[in-house]
Amino acid sequence: MQTNNKNGNIAIIFNEEEALVLLEWLHNFNQEEHSTLFQDQAEKRILFDIEAELEKVVSATFDNNYREILLKARQKIRDVE
């Protein structure tokens, strides 16, 4: 993961595995009701928008072996115990 701040725009660059794991988490999170976690609706809107943007660029979501790809991505990202 990389970040930069140029011209007032903040960019976060994820590798494929990071984007996939984040997308899956956002999808699961956004499916549930978490109204008590948000101080303002704008916070919820941002999470939906990030999920939508990731859906556009993470091609693994359309793979027949999506769950296997997700599992491997999670394993690669996890902290070593």
C-alpha positions in Angstrom: 0.0 0.0 0.0 1.3 3.5 -0.9 -0.1 6.9 -0.3 0.5 10.4 -1.7 -1.0 13.8 -1.4 -0.8 16.0 -4.5 -2.8 19.1 -5.3 -5.2 18.5 -2.4 -6.1 14.9 -3.6 -5.1 12.0 -1.5 -4.4 8.7 -3.3 -4.0 5.3 -1.7 -2.6 2.6 -4.0 -3.4 -1.0 -3.1 -2.0 -4.1 -4.7 -4.5 -6.7 -6.0 -4.6 -8.7 -2.8 -5.1 -5.6 -0.6 -7.9 -4.3 -2.8 -9.7 -7.6 -2.9 -9.6 -8.1 0.9 -10.8 -4.5 1.4 -13.5 -4.9 -1.1 -14.8 -8.1 0.5 -14.8 -6.5 3.9 -16.6 -3.4 2.6 -19.2 -5.5 0.9 -19.9 -7.5 4.0 -19.9 -4.4 6.2 -22.2 -2.4 3.9 -24.7 -5.3 3.9 -25.3 -5.0 7.6 -27.0 -2.2 9.6 -24.4 -0.2 11.5 -26.3 3.1 12.1 -24.9 3.5 15.6 -21.3 3.5 14.3 -21.7 6.6 12.1 -21.7 10.1 13.4 -22.9 11.4 10.0 -24.4 9.9 6.9 -21.4 11.1 4.9 -19.2 8.5 6.6 -21.6 5.7 5.3 -21.7 7.3 1.9 -17.9 7.2 1.6 -17.7 3.5 2.4 -20.3 2.7 -0.2 -18.4 4.9 -2.7 -15.1 3.1 -2.0 -16.8 -0.2 -2.4 -18.3 0.9 -5.8 -14.9 2.1 -7.0 -13.1 -1.1 -6.0 -15.8 -3.2 -7.8 -14.8 -1.4 -11.0 -11.2 -2.4 -10.9 -11.0 -5.7 -8.9 -11.5 -8.3 -11.6 -11.3 -11.3 -9.3 -14.9 -10.7 -8.2 -16.0 -12.3 -11.5 -13.8 -15.3 -11.3 -15.3 -18.8 -10.8 -12.8 -19.5 -8.0 -13.3 -16.1 -6.3 -13.4 -17.7 -2.8 -10.1 -19.4 -3.4 -8.5 -16.2 -4.7 -9.8 -14.3 -1.7 -8.5 -16.9 0.8 -5.0 -16.7 -0.8 -5.1 -12.9 -0.7 -6.0 -13.0 3.0 -3.2 -15.5 3.7 -0.7 -13.3 1.9 -1.6 -10.2 3.8 -1.9 -11.6 7.3 0.7 -10.8 9.9 3.1 -13.7 10.5 2.5 -15.2 13.9 
